[in-house]
């Protein structure tokens, strides 16, 4: 029996979905990006796309920082 191992491709999401996930407006997201505190988008033609796992990790990091009493915003990796 042959098993084919498939790699899960990262899911790319557009700005409206990013805004919905993080609860921030376009301007706030781009200000955080400029400050190095939010994952940067990838460009595909004219489209800006974010890797969903990076957004989910950012949300988790913000929640942990708030829970631990630390700084909410940190430099994005």
N, CA, C and O atoms as a Tripos MOL2 file, in Angstrom:
@<TRIPOS>MOLECULE
protein
  308   307    77     0     0
PROTEIN
NO_CHARGES

@<TRIPOS>ATOM
      1 N           0.8380   -1.1760    0.0000 N.3       1 UNK1
      2 CA          0.0000    0.0000    0.0000 C.3       1 UNK1
      3 C           0.8840    1.2410    0.0000 C.2       1 UNK1
      4 O           1.7610    1.3840    0.8520 O.2       1 UNK1
      5 N           0.6590    2.1100   -0.9270 N.am      2 UNK2
      6 CA          1.4130    3.3580   -1.0060 C.3       2 UNK2
      7 C           0.6610    4.4700   -0.2940 C.2       2 UNK2
      8 O          -0.5480    4.6390   -0.4540 O.2       2 UNK2
      9 N           1.4100    5.2160    0.4940 N.am      3 UNK3
     10 CA          0.7960    6.3820    1.1250 C.3       3 UNK3
     11 C           1.4570    7.6180    0.5630 C.2       3 UNK3
     12 O           2.6820    7.7060    0.4780 O.2       3 UNK3
     13 N           0.6490    8.5490    0.1910 N.am      4 UNK4
     14 CA          1.1540    9.8050   -0.3450 C.3       4 UNK4
     15 C           1.0750   10.8390    0.7600 C.2       4 UNK4
     16 O           0.0110   11.1150    1.3140 O.2       4 UNK4
     17 N           2.2300   11.3980    1.0630 N.am      5 UNK5
     18 CA          2.2830   12.4170    2.1010 C.3       5 UNK5
     19 C           2.0690   13.7780    1.4490 C.2       5 UNK5
     20 O           2.8180   14.1750    0.5550 O.2       5 UNK5
     21 N           1.0580   14.4760    1.8970 N.am      6 UNK6
     22 CA          0.7830   15.7950    1.3350 C.3       6 UNK6
     23 C           1.1060   16.8610    2.3620 C.2       6 UNK6
     24 O           0.7670   16.7440    3.5390 O.2       6 UNK6
     25 N           1.7670   17.8970    1.8900 N.am      7 UNK7
     26 CA          2.0600   19.0340    2.7530 C.3       7 UNK7
     27 C           0.8660   19.9590    2.7460 C.2       7 UNK7
     28 O           0.2890   20.2480    1.6980 O.2       7 UNK7
     29 N           0.5050   20.4180    3.9220 N.am      8 UNK8
     30 CA         -0.5910   21.3720    4.0020 C.3       8 UNK8
     31 C          -0.0630   22.7410    3.5960 C.2       8 UNK8
     32 O           0.8740   23.2660    4.1990 O.2       8 UNK8
     33 N          -0.6690   23.3000    2.5820 N.am      9 UNK9
     34 CA         -0.2650   24.6110    2.0950 C.3       9 UNK9
     35 C          -0.8170   25.6860    3.0240 C.2       9 UNK9
     36 O          -1.9420   25.5690    3.5100 O.2       9 UNK9
     37 N          -0.0310   26.7320    3.2730 N.am     10 UNK10
     38 CA         -0.5520   27.8110    4.1130 C.3      10 UNK10
     39 C          -1.7240   28.5020    3.4190 C.2      10 UNK10
     40 O          -1.7250   28.6900    2.2020 O.2      10 UNK10
     41 N          -2.7040   28.8700    4.2090 N.am     11 UNK11
     42 CA         -3.8670   29.5700    3.6610 C.3      11 UNK11
     43 C          -3.5690   31.0590    3.6300 C.2      11 UNK11
     44 O          -3.1410   31.6370    4.6290 O.2      11 UNK11
     45 N          -3.7950   31.6710    2.4860 N.am     12 UNK12
     46 CA         -3.5880   33.1040    2.3220 C.3      12 UNK12
     47 C          -4.9280   33.8090    2.4050 C.2      12 UNK12
     48 O          -5.9090   33.3810    1.7960 O.2      12 UNK12
     49 N          -4.9600   34.9100    3.1750 N.am     13 UNK13
     50 CA         -6.2060   35.6450    3.3420 C.3      13 UNK13
     51 C          -6.0010   37.1090    2.9780 C.2      13 UNK13
     52 O          -4.9020   37.6470    3.1100 O.2      13 UNK13
     53 N          -7.0620   37.7390    2.5230 N.am     14 UNK14
     54 CA         -7.0250   39.1420    2.1170 C.3      14 UNK14
     55 C          -7.3710   40.0450    3.2970 C.2      14 UNK14
     56 O          -7.8170   39.5830    4.3480 O.2      14 UNK14
     57 N          -7.1550   41.3360    3.0970 N.am     15 UNK15
     58 CA         -7.3440   42.3210    4.1520 C.3      15 UNK15
     59 C          -8.7150   42.2660    4.8280 C.2      15 UNK15
     60 O          -8.7630   42.3170    6.0570 O.2      15 UNK15
     61 N          -9.8300   42.1640    4.1040 N.am     16 UNK16
     62 CA        -11.1170   42.1300    4.8140 C.3      16 UNK16
     63 C         -11.2170   40.9970    5.8350 C.2      16 UNK16
     64 O         -11.7950   41.1790    6.9060 O.2      16 UNK16
     65 N         -10.6560   39.8300    5.5100 N.am     17 UNK17
     66 CA        -10.6860   38.7170    6.4570 C.3      17 UNK17
     67 C          -9.7330   38.9670    7.6230 C.2      17 UNK17
     68 O         -10.0440   38.6200    8.7620 O.2      17 UNK17
     69 N          -8.5740   39.5670    7.3460 N.am     18 UNK18
     70 CA         -7.6440   39.9320    8.4180 C.3      18 UNK18
     71 C          -8.3360   40.9020    9.3730 C.2      18 UNK18
     72 O          -8.2820   40.7230   10.5900 O.2      18 UNK18
     73 N          -8.9880   41.9280    8.8220 N.am     19 UNK19
     74 CA         -9.6880   42.9150    9.6390 C.3      19 UNK19
     75 C         -10.7550   42.2450   10.4990 C.2      19 UNK19
     76 O         -10.9150   42.5860   11.6710 O.2      19 UNK19
     77 N         -11.4720   41.3090    9.9290 N.am     20 UNK20
     78 CA        -12.5130   40.5930   10.6600 C.3      20 UNK20
     79 C         -11.9190   39.7540   11.7910 C.2      20 UNK20
     80 O         -12.4660   39.7200   12.8930 O.2      20 UNK20
     81 N         -10.8050   39.0810   11.5200 N.am     21 UNK21
     82 CA        -10.1820   38.2200   12.5290 C.3      21 UNK21
     83 C          -9.6200   39.0090   13.7050 C.2      21 UNK21
     84 O          -9.7710   38.5980   14.8550 O.2      21 UNK21
     85 N          -8.9700   40.1440   13.4250 N.am     22 UNK22
     86 CA         -8.2820   40.8750   14.4960 C.3      22 UNK22
     87 C          -9.1100   42.0180   15.0730 C.2      22 UNK22
     88 O          -8.7690   42.5540   16.1280 O.2      22 UNK22
     89 N         -10.1850   42.3960   14.4030 N.am     23 UNK23
     90 CA        -11.0390   43.4580   14.9180 C.3      23 UNK23
     91 C         -10.4410   44.8490   14.8140 C.2      23 UNK23
     92 O         -10.7760   45.7390   15.5960 O.2      23 UNK23
     93 N          -9.5520   45.0320   13.8440 N.am     24 UNK24
     94 CA         -8.9340   46.3390   13.6270 C.3      24 UNK24
     95 C          -9.2780   46.8360   12.2310 C.2      24 UNK24
     96 O          -9.5630   46.0460   11.3310 O.2      24 UNK24
     97 N          -9.2470   48.1580   12.0590 N.am     25 UNK25
     98 CA         -9.5070   48.7340   10.7420 C.3      25 UNK25
     99 C          -8.2280   48.6930    9.9010 C.2      25 UNK25
    100 O          -7.1390   48.4280   10.4110 O.2      25 UNK25
    101 N          -8.3830   48.9560    8.6280 N.am     26 UNK26
    102 CA         -7.2760   48.9590    7.6700 C.3      26 UNK26
    103 C          -6.1340   49.8660    8.1380 C.2      26 UNK26
    104 O          -4.9690   49.4690    8.1220 O.2      26 UNK26
    105 N          -6.4810   51.0840    8.5530 N.am     27 UNK27
    106 CA         -5.4630   52.0540    8.9620 C.3      27 UNK27
    107 C          -4.6630   51.5420   10.1510 C.2      27 UNK27
    108 O          -3.4370   51.6540   10.1670 O.2      27 UNK27
    109 N          -5.3440   50.9820   11.1450 N.am     28 UNK28
    110 CA         -4.6530   50.4610   12.3340 C.3      28 UNK28
    111 C          -3.7170   49.3180   11.9730 C.2      28 UNK28
    112 O          -2.6010   49.2390   12.4860 O.2      28 UNK28
    113 N          -4.1670   48.4390   11.0970 N.am     29 UNK29
    114 CA         -3.3340   47.3090   10.6770 C.3      29 UNK29
    115 C          -2.0700   47.8100    9.9900 C.2      29 UNK29
    116 O          -0.9720   47.3500   10.3030 O.2      29 UNK29
    117 N          -2.2150   48.7470    9.0590 N.am     30 UNK30
    118 CA         -1.0410   49.2440    8.3410 C.3      30 UNK30
    119 C          -0.1260   50.0720    9.2430 C.2      30 UNK30
    120 O           1.0840   50.1100    9.0200 O.2      30 UNK30
    121 N          -0.6850   50.7340   10.2540 N.am     31 UNK31
    122 CA          0.1630   51.4480   11.2190 C.3      31 UNK31
    123 C           0.9830   50.4520   12.0440 C.2      31 UNK31
    124 O           2.1630   50.6850   12.3070 O.2      31 UNK31
    125 N           0.3630   49.3500   12.4480 N.am     32 UNK32
    126 CA          1.0880   48.3170   13.1890 C.3      32 UNK32
    127 C           2.1660   47.6740   12.3170 C.2      32 UNK32
    128 O           3.2620   47.3870   12.7980 O.2      32 UNK32
    129 N           1.8630   47.4480   11.0500 N.am     33 UNK33
    130 CA          2.8570   46.8910   10.1240 C.3      33 UNK33
    131 C           4.0450   47.8390   10.0220 C.2      33 UNK33
    132 O           5.1970   47.4080   10.0890 O.2      33 UNK33
    133 N           3.7640   49.1310    9.8600 N.am     34 UNK34
    134 CA          4.8370   50.1290    9.7350 C.3      34 UNK34
    135 C           5.7020   50.1680   10.9880 C.2      34 UNK34
    136 O           6.8970   50.4530   10.9130 O.2      34 UNK34
    137 N           5.1070   49.8850   12.1300 N.am     35 UNK35
    138 CA          5.8460   49.8690   13.3890 C.3      35 UNK35
    139 C           6.4750   48.5230   13.7080 C.2      35 UNK35
    140 O           7.0780   48.3560   14.7680 O.2      35 UNK35
    141 N           6.3410   47.5620   12.8040 N.am     36 UNK36
    142 CA          6.9270   46.2420   13.0190 C.3      36 UNK36
    143 C           6.1850   45.4130   14.0510 C.2      36 UNK36
    144 O           6.7610   44.4970   14.6390 O.2      36 UNK36
    145 N           4.9160   45.7210   14.2810 N.am     37 UNK37
    146 CA          4.1500   45.0440   15.3230 C.3      37 UNK37
    147 C           3.0400   44.1540   14.7810 C.2      37 UNK37
    148 O           2.1840   43.7040   15.5430 O.2      37 UNK37
    149 N           3.0410   43.8970   13.4900 N.am     38 UNK38
    150 CA          2.0010   43.0770   12.8750 C.3      38 UNK38
    151 C           2.6290   42.3500   11.6920 C.2      38 UNK38
    152 O           3.5100   42.8970   11.0280 O.2      38 UNK38
    153 N           2.1860   41.1230   11.4200 N.am     39 UNK39
    154 CA          2.7450   40.3880   10.2780 C.3      39 UNK39
    155 C           2.5950   41.1680    8.9690 C.2      39 UNK39
    156 O           1.5680   41.8000    8.7180 O.2      39 UNK39
    157 N           3.6220   41.1080    8.1590 N.am     40 UNK40
    158 CA          3.5920   41.8220    6.8820 C.3      40 UNK40
    159 C           2.9000   40.9690    5.8150 C.2      40 UNK40
    160 O           3.0080   39.7420    5.8160 O.2      40 UNK40
    161 N           2.1950   41.6360    4.9150 N.am     41 UNK41
    162 CA          1.5270   40.8880    3.8460 C.3      41 UNK41
    163 C           2.5090   40.4830    2.7540 C.2      41 UNK41
    164 O           3.5820   41.0690    2.6070 O.2      41 UNK41
    165 N           2.1170   39.4750    2.0000 N.am     42 UNK42
    166 CA          2.8390   39.0950    0.7830 C.3      42 UNK42
    167 C           2.0970   39.7510   -0.3670 C.2      42 UNK42
    168 O           0.8790   39.9150   -0.3130 O.2      42 UNK42
    169 N           2.8150   40.1170   -1.3870 N.am     43 UNK43
    170 CA          2.1900   40.7360   -2.5540 C.3      43 UNK43
    171 C           2.0700   39.7010   -3.6650 C.2      43 UNK43
    172 O           3.0170   38.9710   -3.9560 O.2      43 UNK43
    173 N           0.9170   39.6520   -4.2680 N.am     44 UNK44
    174 CA          0.6680   38.8230   -5.4360 C.3      44 UNK44
    175 C          -0.0310   39.7300   -6.4340 C.2      44 UNK44
    176 O          -1.2380   39.9580   -6.3510 O.2      44 UNK44
    177 N           0.7440   40.2400   -7.3750 N.am     45 UNK45
    178 CA          0.2110   41.2740   -8.2570 C.3      45 UNK45
    179 C          -0.0720   42.5140   -7.4270 C.2      45 UNK45
    180 O           0.8110   43.0300   -6.7420 O.2      45 UNK45
    181 N          -1.2980   42.9830   -7.4940 N.am     46 UNK46
    182 CA         -1.6880   44.1450   -6.6980 C.3      46 UNK46
    183 C          -2.3010   43.7520   -5.3590 C.2      46 UNK46
    184 O          -2.5620   44.6140   -4.5200 O.2      46 UNK46
    185 N          -2.5310   42.4610   -5.1550 N.am     47 UNK47
    186 CA         -3.1950   41.9860   -3.9430 C.3      47 UNK47
    187 C          -2.2120   41.8370   -2.7860 C.2      47 UNK47
    188 O          -1.0810   41.3870   -2.9720 O.2      47 UNK47
    189 N          -2.6530   42.2190   -1.6010 N.am     48 UNK48
    190 CA         -1.9080   41.9780   -0.3670 C.3      48 UNK48
    191 C          -2.5350   40.7670    0.3050 C.2      48 UNK48
    192 O          -3.7430   40.7300    0.5380 O.2      48 UNK48
    193 N          -1.7060   39.7790    0.6140 N.am     49 UNK49
    194 CA         -2.1870   38.5370    1.2060 C.3      49 UNK49
    195 C          -1.3910   38.2250    2.4630 C.2      49 UNK49
    196 O          -0.1710   38.3890    2.4890 O.2      49 UNK49
    197 N          -2.0780   37.7770    3.4970 N.am     50 UNK50
    198 CA         -1.4280   37.4020    4.7440 C.3      50 UNK50
    199 C          -1.5380   35.8970    4.9080 C.2      50 UNK50
    200 O          -2.5100   35.2800    4.4740 O.2      50 UNK50
    201 N          -0.5280   35.3160    5.5420 N.am     51 UNK51
    202 CA         -0.5900   33.9010    5.8850 C.3      51 UNK51
    203 C          -1.4510   33.7930    7.1410 C.2      51 UNK51
    204 O          -1.1380   34.3850    8.1740 O.2      51 UNK51
    205 N          -2.5250   33.0390    7.0380 N.am     52 UNK52
    206 CA         -3.4970   32.9680    8.1310 C.3      52 UNK52
    207 C          -2.8560   32.5100    9.4400 C.2      52 UNK52
    208 O          -3.2050   33.0210   10.5040 O.2      52 UNK52
    209 N          -1.9320   31.5640    9.3790 N.am     53 UNK53
    210 CA         -1.2880   31.0730   10.5940 C.3      53 UNK53
    211 C          -0.5120   32.1840   11.3060 C.2      53 UNK53
    212 O          -0.4400   32.1930   12.5350 O.2      53 UNK53
    213 N           0.0690   33.1200   10.5500 N.am     54 UNK54
    214 CA          0.7870   34.2400   11.1660 C.3      54 UNK54
    215 C          -0.1800   35.1760   11.8810 C.2      54 UNK54
    216 O           0.1360   35.7000   12.9490 O.2      54 UNK54
    217 N          -1.3490   35.3850   11.3020 N.am     55 UNK55
    218 CA         -2.3660   36.2270   11.9390 C.3      55 UNK55
    219 C          -2.8710   35.5460   13.2030 C.2      55 UNK55
    220 O          -3.0230   36.1910   14.2400 O.2      55 UNK55
    221 N          -3.1300   34.2450   13.1200 N.am     56 UNK56
    222 CA         -3.5850   33.5030   14.2950 C.3      56 UNK56
    223 C          -2.5470   33.5480   15.4100 C.2      56 UNK56
    224 O          -2.9000   33.6770   16.5820 O.2      56 UNK56
    225 N          -1.2610   33.4410   15.0510 N.am     57 UNK57
    226 CA         -0.1910   33.5110   16.0500 C.3      57 UNK57
    227 C          -0.1360   34.8990   16.6790 C.2      57 UNK57
    228 O           0.0670   35.0170   17.8870 O.2      57 UNK57
    229 N          -0.3110   35.9470   15.8840 N.am     58 UNK58
    230 CA         -0.3180   37.3150   16.4030 C.3      58 UNK58
    231 C          -1.4580   37.4920   17.4080 C.2      58 UNK58
    232 O          -1.2650   38.0830   18.4710 O.2      58 UNK58
    233 N          -2.6390   36.9810   17.0730 N.am     59 UNK59
    234 CA         -3.7850   37.0570   17.9840 C.3      59 UNK59
    235 C          -3.4590   36.3450   19.2910 C.2      59 UNK59
    236 O          -3.7410   36.8610   20.3720 O.2      59 UNK59
    237 N          -2.8670   35.1620   19.1900 N.am     60 UNK60
    238 CA         -2.4860   34.3920   20.3760 C.3      60 UNK60
    239 C          -1.4570   35.1420   21.2170 C.2      60 UNK60
    240 O          -1.5550   35.1730   22.4440 O.2      60 UNK60
    241 N          -0.4750   35.7430   20.5590 N.am     61 UNK61
    242 CA          0.5590   36.5000   21.2720 C.3      61 UNK61
    243 C          -0.0290   37.6990   22.0020 C.2      61 UNK61
    244 O           0.3580   37.9890   23.1340 O.2      61 UNK61
    245 N          -0.9610   38.3960   21.3610 N.am     62 UNK62
    246 CA         -1.6020   39.5540   21.9920 C.3      62 UNK62
    247 C          -2.4060   39.0980   23.2070 C.2      62 UNK62
    248 O          -2.3650   39.7420   24.2550 O.2      62 UNK62
    249 N          -3.1320   37.9960   23.0720 N.am     63 UNK63
    250 CA         -3.9200   37.4760   24.1870 C.3      63 UNK63
    251 C          -3.0160   37.0740   25.3490 C.2      63 UNK63
    252 O          -3.3370   37.3440   26.5070 O.2      63 UNK63
    253 N          -1.8890   36.4310   25.0460 N.am     64 UNK64
    254 CA         -0.9440   36.0270   26.0950 C.3      64 UNK64
    255 C          -0.3540   37.2440   26.7910 C.2      64 UNK64
    256 O          -0.2110   37.2510   28.0140 O.2      64 UNK64
    257 N          -0.0120   38.2660   26.0270 N.am     65 UNK65
    258 CA          0.5680   39.4770   26.6090 C.3      65 UNK65
    259 C          -0.4300   40.1560   27.5350 C.2      65 UNK65
    260 O          -0.0570   40.6360   28.6050 O.2      65 UNK65
    261 N          -1.6840   40.1990   27.1340 N.am     66 UNK66
    262 CA         -2.7080   40.8130   27.9730 C.3      66 UNK66
    263 C          -2.9300   39.9930   29.2320 C.2      66 UNK66
    264 O          -3.0990   40.5480   30.3170 O.2      66 UNK66
    265 N          -2.9300   38.6860   29.0910 N.am     67 UNK67
    266 CA         -3.1410   37.7890   30.2250 C.3      67 UNK67
    267 C          -1.9980   37.9020   31.2220 C.2      67 UNK67
    268 O          -2.2160   37.8670   32.4330 O.2      67 UNK67
    269 N          -0.7770   38.0370   30.7080 N.am     68 UNK68
    270 CA          0.3950   38.1050   31.5670 C.3      68 UNK68
    271 C           0.7080   39.5040   32.0600 C.2      68 UNK68
    272 O           1.6590   39.6920   32.8190 O.2      68 UNK68
    273 N          -0.0740   40.4860   31.6420 N.am     69 UNK69
    274 CA          0.1620   41.8530   32.0880 C.3      69 UNK69
    275 C           1.2970   42.5380   31.3630 C.2      69 UNK69
    276 O           1.7230   43.6250   31.7560 O.2      69 UNK69
    277 N           1.7940   41.9140   30.3040 N.am     70 UNK70
    278 CA          2.9000   42.5030   29.5470 C.3      70 UNK70
    279 C           2.3960   43.4560   28.4900 C.2      70 UNK70
    280 O           1.2090   43.7770   28.4280 O.2      70 UNK70
    281 N           3.3110   43.8980   27.6660 N.am     71 UNK71
    282 CA          2.9740   44.7950   26.5650 C.3      71 UNK71
    283 C           2.1130   44.0590   25.5500 C.2      71 UNK71
    284 O           2.4130   42.9270   25.1700 O.2      71 UNK71
    285 N           1.0510   44.7050   25.1190 N.am     72 UNK72
    286 CA          0.1410   44.0830   24.1700 C.3      72 UNK72
    287 C           0.7640   44.0050   22.7880 C.2      72 UNK72
    288 O           0.6170   42.9930   22.1030 O.2      72 UNK72
    289 N           1.4480   45.0410   22.3710 N.am     73 UNK73
    290 CA          2.0270   45.0700   21.0390 C.3      73 UNK73
    291 C           3.5130   44.7300   21.1090 C.2      73 UNK73
    292 O           4.2470   45.2380   21.9570 O.2      73 UNK73
    293 N           3.9310   43.8670   20.2070 N.am     74 UNK74
    294 CA          5.3320   43.4810   20.1390 C.3      74 UNK74
    295 C           5.7540   43.4780   18.6860 C.2      74 UNK74
    296 O           4.9220   43.5690   17.7830 O.2      74 UNK74
    297 N           7.0300   43.3740   18.4740 N.am     75 UNK75
    298 CA          7.5470   43.3000   17.1070 C.3      75 UNK75
    299 C           7.0980   41.9900   16.4760 C.2      75 UNK75
    300 O           7.2280   40.9250   17.0790 O.2      75 UNK75
    301 N           6.5750   42.0730   15.2690 N.am     76 UNK76
    302 CA          6.1790   40.8780   14.5310 C.3      76 UNK76
    303 C           7.4260   40.1830   14.0210 C.2      76 UNK76
    304 O           8.4290   40.8280   13.7170 O.2      76 UNK76
    305 N           7.3560   38.8610   13.9290 N.am     77 UNK77
    306 CA          8.5070   38.1050   13.4310 C.3      77 UNK77
    307 C           8.4150   37.9130   11.9540 C.2      77 UNK77
    308 O           9.2970   37.2970   11.3560 O.2      77 UNK77
@<TRIPOS>BOND
     1     1     2 1
     2     2     3 1
     3     3     4 2
     4     3     5 am
     5     5     6 1
     6     6     7 1
     7     7     8 2
     8     7     9 am
     9     9    10 1
    10    10    11 1
    11    11    12 2
    12    11    13 am
    13    13    14 1
    14    14    15 1
    15    15    16 2
    16    15    17 am
    17    17    18 1
    18    18    19 1
    19    19    20 2
    20    19    21 am
    21    21    22 1
    22    22    23 1
    23    23    24 2
    24    23    25 am
    25    25    26 1
    26    26    27 1
    27    27    28 2
    28    27    29 am
    29    29    30 1
    30    30    31 1
    31    31    32 2
    32    31    33 am
    33    33    34 1
    34    34    35 1
    35    35    36 2
    36    35    37 am
    37    37    38 1
    38    38    39 1
    39    39    40 2
    40    39    41 am
    41    41    42 1
    42    42    43 1
    43    43    44 2
    44    43    45 am
    45    45    46 1
    46    46    47 1
    47    47    48 2
    48    47    49 am
    49    49    50 1
    50    50    51 1
    51    51    52 2
    52    51    53 am
    53    53    54 1
    54    54    55 1
    55    55    56 2
    56    55    57 am
    57    57    58 1
    58    58    59 1
    59    59    60 2
    60    59    61 am
    61    61    62 1
    62    62    63 1
    63    63    64 2
    64    63    65 am
    65    65    66 1
    66    66    67 1
    67    67    68 2
    68    67    69 am
    69    69    70 1
    70    70    71 1
    71    71    72 2
    72    71    73 am
    73    73    74 1
    74    74    75 1
    75    75    76 2
    76    75    77 am
    77    77    78 1
    78    78    79 1
    79    79    80 2
    80    79    81 am
    81    81    82 1
    82    82    83 1
    83    83    84 2
    84    83    85 am
    85    85    86 1
    86    86    87 1
    87    87    88 2
    88    87    89 am
    89    89    90 1
    90    90    91 1
    91    91    92 2
    92    91    93 am
    93    93    94 1
    94    94    95 1
    95    95    96 2
    96    95    97 am
    97    97    98 1
    98    98    99 1
    99    99   100 2
   100    99   101 am
   101   101   102 1
   102   102   103 1
   103   103   104 2
   104   103   105 am
   105   105   106 1
   106   106   107 1
   107   107   108 2
   108   107   109 am
   109   109   110 1
   110   110   111 1
   111   111   112 2
   112   111   113 am
   113   113   114 1
   114   114   115 1
   115   115   116 2
   116   115   117 am
   117   117   118 1
   118   118   119 1
   119   119   120 2
   120   119   121 am
   121   121   122 1
   122   122   123 1
   123   123   124 2
   124   123   125 am
   125   125   126 1
   126   126   127 1
   127   127   128 2
   128   127   129 am
   129   129   130 1
   130   130   131 1
   131   131   132 2
   132   131   133 am
   133   133   134 1
   134   134   135 1
   135   135   136 2
   136   135   137 am
   137   137   138 1
   138   138   139 1
   139   139   140 2
   140   139   141 am
   141   141   142 1
   142   142   143 1
   143   143   144 2
   144   143   145 am
   145   145   146 1
   146   146   147 1
   147   147   148 2
   148   147   149 am
   149   149   150 1
   150   150   151 1
   151   151   152 2
   152   151   153 am
   153   153   154 1
   154   154   155 1
   155   155   156 2
   156   155   157 am
   157   157   158 1
   158   158   159 1
   159   159   160 2
   160   159   161 am
   161   161   162 1
   162   162   163 1
   163   163   164 2
   164   163   165 am
   165   165   166 1
   166   166   167 1
   167   167   168 2
   168   167   169 am
   169   169   170 1
   170   170   171 1
   171   171   172 2
   172   171   173 am
   173   173   174 1
   174   174   175 1
   175   175   176 2
   176   175   177 am
   177   177   178 1
   178   178   179 1
   179   179   180 2
   180   179   181 am
   181   181   182 1
   182   182   183 1
   183   183   184 2
   184   183   185 am
   185   185   186 1
   186   186   187 1
   187   187   188 2
   188   187   189 am
   189   189   190 1
   190   190   191 1
   191   191   192 2
   192   191   193 am
   193   193   194 1
   194   194   195 1
   195   195   196 2
   196   195   197 am
   197   197   198 1
   198   198   199 1
   199   199   200 2
   200   199   201 am
   201   201   202 1
   202   202   203 1
   203   203   204 2
   204   203   205 am
   205   205   206 1
   206   206   207 1
   207   207   208 2
   208   207   209 am
   209   209   210 1
   210   210   211 1
   211   211   212 2
   212   211   213 am
   213   213   214 1
   214   214   215 1
   215   215   216 2
   216   215   217 am
   217   217   218 1
   218   218   219 1
   219   219   220 2
   220   219   221 am
   221   221   222 1
   222   222   223 1
   223   223   224 2
   224   223   225 am
   225   225   226 1
   226   226   227 1
   227   227   228 2
   228   227   229 am
   229   229   230 1
   230   230   231 1
   231   231   232 2
   232   231   233 am
   233   233   234 1
   234   234   235 1
   235   235   236 2
   236   235   237 am
   237   237   238 1
   238   238   239 1
   239   239   240 2
   240   239   241 am
   241   241   242 1
   242   242   243 1
   243   243   244 2
   244   243   245 am
   245   245   246 1
   246   246   247 1
   247   247   248 2
   248   247   249 am
   249   249   250 1
   250   250   251 1
   251   251   252 2
   252   251   253 am
   253   253   254 1
   254   254   255 1
   255   255   256 2
   256   255   257 am
   257   257   258 1
   258   258   259 1
   259   259   260 2
   260   259   261 am
   261   261   262 1
   262   262   263 1
   263   263   264 2
   264   263   265 am
   265   265   266 1
   266   266   267 1
   267   267   268 2
   268   267   269 am
   269   269   270 1
   270   270   271 1
   271   271   272 2
   272   271   273 am
   273   273   274 1
   274   274   275 1
   275   275   276 2
   276   275   277 am
   277   277   278 1
   278   278   279 1
   279   279   280 2
   280   279   281 am
   281   281   282 1
   282   282   283 1
   283   283   284 2
   284   283   285 am
   285   285   286 1
   286   286   287 1
   287   287   288 2
   288   287   289 am
   289   289   290 1
   290   290   291 1
   291   291   292 2
   292   291   293 am
   293   293   294 1
   294   294   295 1
   295   295   296 2
   296   295   297 am
   297   297   298 1
   298   298   299 1
   299   299   300 2
   300   299   301 am
   301   301   302 1
   302   302   303 1
   303   303   304 2
   304   303   305 am
   305   305   306 1
   306   306   307 1
   307   307   308 2
@<TRIPOS>SUBSTRUCTURE
     1 UNK1         2 RESIDUE 1 A UNK
     2 UNK2         6 RESIDUE 1 A UNK
     3 UNK3        10 RESIDUE 1 A UNK
     4 UNK4        14 RESIDUE 1 A UNK
     5 UNK5        18 RESIDUE 1 A UNK
     6 UNK6        22 RESIDUE 1 A UNK
     7 UNK7        26 RESIDUE 1 A UNK
     8 UNK8        30 RESIDUE 1 A UNK
     9 UNK9        34 RESIDUE 1 A UNK
    10 UNK10       38 RESIDUE 1 A UNK
    11 UNK11       42 RESIDUE 1 A UNK
    12 UNK12       46 RESIDUE 1 A UNK
    13 UNK13       50 RESIDUE 1 A UNK
    14 UNK14       54 RESIDUE 1 A UNK
    15 UNK15       58 RESIDUE 1 A UNK
    16 UNK16       62 RESIDUE 1 A UNK
    17 UNK17       66 RESIDUE 1 A UNK
    18 UNK18       70 RESIDUE 1 A UNK
    19 UNK19       74 RESIDUE 1 A UNK
    20 UNK20       78 RESIDUE 1 A UNK
    21 UNK21       82 RESIDUE 1 A UNK
    22 UNK22       86 RESIDUE 1 A UNK
    23 UNK23       90 RESIDUE 1 A UNK
    24 UNK24       94 RESIDUE 1 A UNK
    25 UNK25       98 RESIDUE 1 A UNK
    26 UNK26      102 RESIDUE 1 A UNK
    27 UNK27      106 RESIDUE 1 A UNK
    28 UNK28      110 RESIDUE 1 A UNK
    29 UNK29      114 RESIDUE 1 A UNK
    30 UNK30      118 RESIDUE 1 A UNK
    31 UNK31      122 RESIDUE 1 A UNK
    32 UNK32      126 RESIDUE 1 A UNK
    33 UNK33      130 RESIDUE 1 A UNK
    34 UNK34      134 RESIDUE 1 A UNK
    35 UNK35      138 RESIDUE 1 A UNK
    36 UNK36      142 RESIDUE 1 A UNK
    37 UNK37      146 RESIDUE 1 A UNK
    38 UNK38      150 RESIDUE 1 A UNK
    39 UNK39      154 RESIDUE 1 A UNK
    40 UNK40      158 RESIDUE 1 A UNK
    41 UNK41      162 RESIDUE 1 A UNK
    42 UNK42      166 RESIDUE 1 A UNK
    43 UNK43      170 RESIDUE 1 A UNK
    44 UNK44      174 RESIDUE 1 A UNK
    45 UNK45      178 RESIDUE 1 A UNK
    46 UNK46      182 RESIDUE 1 A UNK
    47 UNK47      186 RESIDUE 1 A UNK
    48 UNK48      190 RESIDUE 1 A UNK
    49 UNK49      194 RESIDUE 1 A UNK
    50 UNK50      198 RESIDUE 1 A UNK
    51 UNK51      202 RESIDUE 1 A UNK
    52 UNK52      206 RESIDUE 1 A UNK
    53 UNK53      210 RESIDUE 1 A UNK
    54 UNK54      214 RESIDUE 1 A UNK
    55 UNK55      218 RESIDUE 1 A UNK
    56 UNK56      222 RESIDUE 1 A UNK
    57 UNK57      226 RESIDUE 1 A UNK
    58 UNK58      230 RESIDUE 1 A UNK
    59 UNK59      234 RESIDUE 1 A UNK
    60 UNK60      238 RESIDUE 1 A UNK
    61 UNK61      242 RESIDUE 1 A UNK
    62 UNK62      246 RESIDUE 1 A UNK
    63 UNK63      250 RESIDUE 1 A UNK
    64 UNK64      254 RESIDUE 1 A UNK
    65 UNK65      258 RESIDUE 1 A UNK
    66 UNK66      262 RESIDUE 1 A UNK
    67 UNK67      266 RESIDUE 1 A UNK
    68 UNK68      270 RESIDUE 1 A UNK
    69 UNK69      274 RESIDUE 1 A UNK
    70 UNK70      278 RESIDUE 1 A UNK
    71 UNK71      282 RESIDUE 1 A UNK
    72 UNK72      286 RESIDUE 1 A UNK
    73 UNK73      290 RESIDUE 1 A UNK
    74 UNK74      294 RESIDUE 1 A UNK
    75 UNK75      298 RESIDUE 1 A UNK
    76 UNK76      302 RESIDUE 1 A UNK
    77 UNK77      306 RESIDUE 1 A UNK
